[in-house]
Amino acid sequence: MVLFSIEMVVVEAAKEGSFKSKTRKFTFSEIVSINGDFETVIGRGGSGKVYHGHLKDGTQVAVKLLSPSSTQTKEFHAEVQLLMRIHHRNLATLLGYCYEGKNMALISEYMANGNVQQHLSEKTANVLSWKERVQIAVDAAQGVLTCRYYSTFKLNEKSDVYRFGIVLLELITGQPAITKETKVIHLVDRVNNIVDPRLRDFNINSAWKILETAMACVPTTATQRLNMSHVLMELKGGLAMEMTQGRSLRMESNDMGAGRSLELSPIDLEISMAPKSR
């Protein structure tokens, strides 16, 4: 899914029935009016910035202004129609869109509790726990599979998996996974040096399982990536480890996590915006 990114994943969606199912097309002048000349940025993603705005009736919304290079016209229309039909508690509900010349935007419900990207920010005082992060990943994966099940459009599953892998890496590290650097990074052998340093209590084996799953989603060659059903299965396994295994396997045990390493090349910005299907 070209439009799927971490700023779409929410911590707690609006209550059922809080928005009418009716969606519409907005003009760009309406988008400017909604956003007050784009003064309030509430999120940034690889495909554009997200702004806070208000509809004429006072309803708060989030508007993602897409960069012209982030998607193709045909794909944009196909995915907009799909997102309008899909409702999932961990995916923000799409209310409308704008396509006017080079101006493309998505208008979705505004989440008072913020999206996952905001909760991963260093500015937040409420750090998501490891269990919360893995649960969000599981729920979001189920949402992606739901999108694919109901889609009447030919979407590229391997591109979906790639983008979901980017989301997973950001959930794990608490940092953006996209970089223009090309230097190979050798991840150290202790998982507590890879995950978000603000986390102080997590299951070592769970962390490794989720990290390895994320890395299996982002190979440059599409045929080397997992399928989404397999990703969901692995995530559920990682969540079960976090919920059931004892304190002896948690991060405080200095003997755990040694002897395992991964080599990660930073995700190239150009590749991440248009993952190749081969």
N, C-alpha and C positions, 0 to 999 in steps of 0.2 A: 504494500500500500504506500503510494508515494507520499500521502499526506499524514501518515501515522508517525508520531514522534512523542518524546517524553512529555511535552507540554499538554498533550491530549489526555494523558493518564491522570485521573483525579483521585484524591484520597477519599472523598465522600461526595457522592453525587447528590443532586437536588432530590427532594422527595417526589415520589411518583405523583404525576398530575400537576406539578408546579408549573409546567410549561405545556402549552397546547401543541398538538402534533403538527399544526399547520406550519409550513416552511415557505420561504419566498426568496425571490431574487432582489437584491438591493442594487441601486445605482452607486457609482463611486462617490457622487456628491453626498448621498445619504451616509455612506461610510465615513466621510470626513466629518459630517455633522454628528454622527454617533460618537466619534472618538474625540471631538473637540480639538481638531487639528493635530491628532496623534501626540498628545502631551503626556499621557500616562502609560508607560511601558510596564507590563506586568510579567512578561516572559520573553525569552529569546530561544529560537530553535534554528536548526540548520537550514530550514526552508523559509524563515521569516520571523518577524517580531509579533508579539501578542500585546494588544492594547486593551485597556479597560474603557468601556463606554456605556452610554444609556440610550435606549430606544425612546421614541416620543412619549410613550406612556410611562416612562420612568424606570422600566425594567433594566437591570444591570446586565451587561453582556460582555463577553470577551471576543475581540476581533483579531484574527490572525491575518496579517497582511503578507501574502506570499511573494517571494522574490520571483521575477519573471523566469529565471533559469531553473526554478525548483520543480516544475512540472510541465507537461505538455497539455495542450488544450483538450484533446480527446480523453486523456487519462483524468484530467481535472473534472470534467463533466461526469464521467463514469463514476468516479469515487465520491463526488458530491452527492449524486443521486443515491448511492449506496449508504453513505453516512447518514443521510436524512431518514433512512428506513431503519437504522440500527439503534437500539437503545440498550445500554449496558451500564451497570452501576459504577464501573471504573473507567468509562469512556465518556467524555463530555458530550452532551446532546447538541447536535448541530441544528441551528434555527434557520439559517439561510446562508446565502453566498453572494458574491459579487464577481462578475466576469465582464470587464469593460476595457477593451483594448489590451494593454499590458497589465492592467490592474486586476488582481485576483485576491479575493479575501474570503475567509470563513467566519461566520458569526455563530457563536455557540453560547450556551448558558454560562453565566459567571459563577464560579465556585468561591463562595465566601471563605471556605477553608483552604483555598488555594489548590494548585495542582502539585503533582509529585516533584516537578522541577523546582518549584518554590520551596517545598519542604526539604529538599536536598541542599538548598542554598546555605552558605556559611553564615548568612545573616539571621537565619531562623533560630529561635531559642528551643523549639520543640523538635528534637532530632528523631527521625523515624527509626524505630528499632529494627533489628535484622528480621525478626518474625514479620513485622509489618511490611517490610520491603518485599520479602518473598511472597507474602500473601497477595500484595498488590500485583506482583509479577504474574502469579497464577491467575488472578482474576482478569488481568489485562489479556493474557494469552487466550483465555476462554472467550473474551470479547472479540479478539481477532479471528478466532475460529468460527465464531458466530457470524461475523461479517462475511467470511468466505462461504459459509453454508447458505446464507440467504442471498448472496450476490448472483445477479443474472449477467454480470460482466466478467470478462476474462481478465482477472487480475493475476499478477505474477507471484505465486506463493513464495518462491525463493527470495524475491525482493521484500516481501512481508517479513520473512524470517530474518533477513539482514537488518532491517530497521528495528525489529524487536530486539535483536542482539545488541544494538546500540543502546536501546532503552535499558536493557539488563546491565550493561557495563556501567551506565550512569547510576543505576540503583546501587550497584555494588561499591563503586568507588566514591560516589558523591560528587564526581567531577564530570565535566563534558568529555565525551568519548571521541569527539571529532577534533582533529588537529591537522595542520598543513605540514607538520614535520615529517621527515622520512627516516629519521634515525631509529634503529631497532632498540627497543627497550627490553632488557632482561629483568623480568619480574623476580623479585627475591623469593626465597623458598618458604618463607613464612606468610601464611595467608593474612595474618593480622597487619602486615605491611602493605597489603594490596587493597583491602576493604577500607571504607570510609574511616579515618582515624578517630572520628567522634564516637564510633561504636565501641563499647567497652565489654559487651557480653553477647557472644554468639557462638553457635556450634561450629567447630572447625570443619568437620566433614560436610556439613550443610553448605558452608561458604565455598569450599572447593567444588562441590557438585554444581552449584549455581554458576560459579566462575567458568568452569569447564563447559557448561552448557552455553553460556554467553559466547565463549570463544568458538564454539562449534557452529554458531549462527552467522559469523562474520567473515569466513574465508572469501577472498576476492572471487574465486571460481564458484558459481552458484551450485554446481553439482556436488560440491563438498559440504554444503550446509545441511543441517538437520531439516526435517519437515516439521511443520508447526505442531502436529499431534505428538511427535516425539519430544519436542521442546516442552510441551505442557506436562507430559509424563515425567520428565526429568525434574521439572520445577516442583511438582507435587512430591516427588521423592525427597528433594531438598527441604521442603517444608516439613515433611514428616520427621526428618532427622532433627530439625530444630525443635520440634514440639515434643519429641519422645526421648531423645538420648540424654544421658545424665551429665552432671556438672564436670565429670572427669574428662569429657570430650569438648569442653568449652574453651573459649579463648584464653582464660587464665592459666591453663596448663601449658607451660613453656615447652614441654616435650612434644606437643602435637603440632602438626603442620610442617615439620622439617622434612627435608629430602624430596620435596615436590616443587617443581618449578614450571613456569610457562614462559615462552618467548612471544612477546606481543609487538607487532609493528603497529604504530599508531594509525588509526583509521584515516585514510586520505579523504579530504573534504570533497574532492571531485567525485571520487568513487562512491562516497556515502550518499551523495545527492542523487546519483543515478546508477545504482548497483547493476552490474552486468549479469545477464542470465545466459549461461553457456551450457 
